[in-house]
Amino acid sequence: GGARKLWAFKFSGFKDTDDSKKNISDCSLEKGPRLTDTDLEHVQSVQVRRGLIVISRRDVPRCKIFQTSTGQEQSKAKFKAPVKRVQFTFDTQNCVVCTQKQDGKKAKPPGMHLWNYKK
């Protein structure tokens, strides 16, 4: 595996204000680092916050966090069941992870985990 590539992009000048008043020369978008990982097949969940990217893949019981500035892996966690969704919380050290096992075509009840990625 590992034929997929994932890049971080850096942008500035874009805001949620009225776009018609914006001077396009104040906006920029530039290619950042490539995420250094071979596990990029079937990405299911991606979230970016505070210079970090958290990724989970379909039917895989792991999640990984990368730095947007370097593309290097910062943290990873393994769970007993496949990760369905992962999301940063509003502090600077936790993610909420939802896992769920399949029993044939029937899904088992989901599990919720608080992952402290600073440990």
C-alpha positions in Angstrom: 0.0 0.0 0.0 1.0 3.6 0.3 0.4 5.0 -3.2 -1.8 7.8 -1.9 -0.2 11.2 -1.0 -1.6 13.7 1.4 -0.3 17.3 1.5 -0.9 20.1 4.0 -1.6 23.5 2.5 -1.0 26.9 4.1 -3.5 29.7 3.3 -3.9 33.3 4.5 -6.2 36.3 3.8 -9.3 34.1 3.7 -12.0 35.1 6.2 -15.7 34.5 6.8 -16.5 38.1 5.9 -18.0 39.4 2.7 -15.9 38.1 -0.2 -17.0 40.9 -2.6 -15.0 43.5 -0.5 -11.9 41.3 -0.6 -8.8 42.3 -2.6 -7.7 39.0 -4.2 -4.0 39.9 -3.9 -4.3 39.8 -0.1 -5.2 36.0 -0.3 -2.6 33.3 -0.7 -2.5 29.5 -0.9 0.7 27.6 -0.9 1.6 23.9 -0.9 3.0 22.7 2.5 4.7 19.5 3.5 3.6 16.0 2.4 2.4 13.8 5.3 5.0 11.1 5.8 2.9 8.0 6.1 2.2 4.9 4.1 -1.3 4.4 5.7 -3.3 6.7 3.5 -5.6 4.2 1.8 -9.3 4.7 2.4 -9.1 7.8 4.6 -12.4 8.2 6.4 -12.0 11.1 8.8 -9.6 14.2 8.6 -9.6 17.2 10.9 -7.2 20.1 11.2 -6.8 22.2 14.3 -3.9 24.2 15.9 -1.3 23.0 13.5 -2.2 19.3 13.8 -4.1 16.9 11.4 -5.8 13.8 12.8 -6.7 11.0 10.4 -8.6 7.7 10.6 -9.1 5.1 7.9 -12.1 2.9 7.1 -12.1 -0.4 9.0 -8.8 0.3 10.7 -8.5 0.4 14.5 -5.9 3.2 14.6 -5.7 7.0 14.3 -2.7 9.2 13.7 -1.8 12.8 14.3 0.6 14.7 12.1 2.1 18.2 12.3 1.0 20.6 9.5 4.3 22.4 9.5 6.5 19.4 8.9 4.2 16.5 7.9 5.8 14.3 10.5 3.8 11.9 12.7 3.3 13.2 16.2 1.1 10.6 17.8 -0.9 7.5 17.2 -3.4 5.3 19.0 -4.8 1.8 18.6 -8.2 0.7 19.6 -10.0 -2.7 19.9 -12.6 -1.8 17.2 -12.3 0.2 13.9 -12.4 3.9 14.2 -15.6 5.5 12.7 -14.8 9.1 13.5 -12.1 11.1 15.4 -12.3 14.7 16.3 -10.1 17.2 18.3 -11.7 18.5 21.5 -11.4 22.2 22.4 -8.4 21.8 24.7 -4.9 21.1 23.5 -4.4 17.5 24.3 -7.5 15.3 23.6 -9.4 13.8 20.7 -12.8 12.1 20.9 -12.8 8.8 19.1 -15.9 6.8 18.1 -15.3 3.1 17.3 -17.7 0.5 16.1 -17.5 -3.2 15.3 -19.5 -4.9 12.6 -21.0 -8.3 13.1 -21.6 -9.3 9.5 -24.0 -6.7 8.2 -25.2 -5.7 11.6 -23.3 -2.9 13.5 -22.7 -3.4 17.2 -23.2 -0.4 19.5 -20.5 2.3 19.1 -17.9 3.0 21.7 -16.6 6.5 22.7 -13.0 7.1 23.8 -11.2 10.1 25.1 -7.6 9.9 23.6 -5.0 12.1 25.3 -2.5 12.4 22.4 0.1 14.3 24.5 0.9 11.1 26.6 
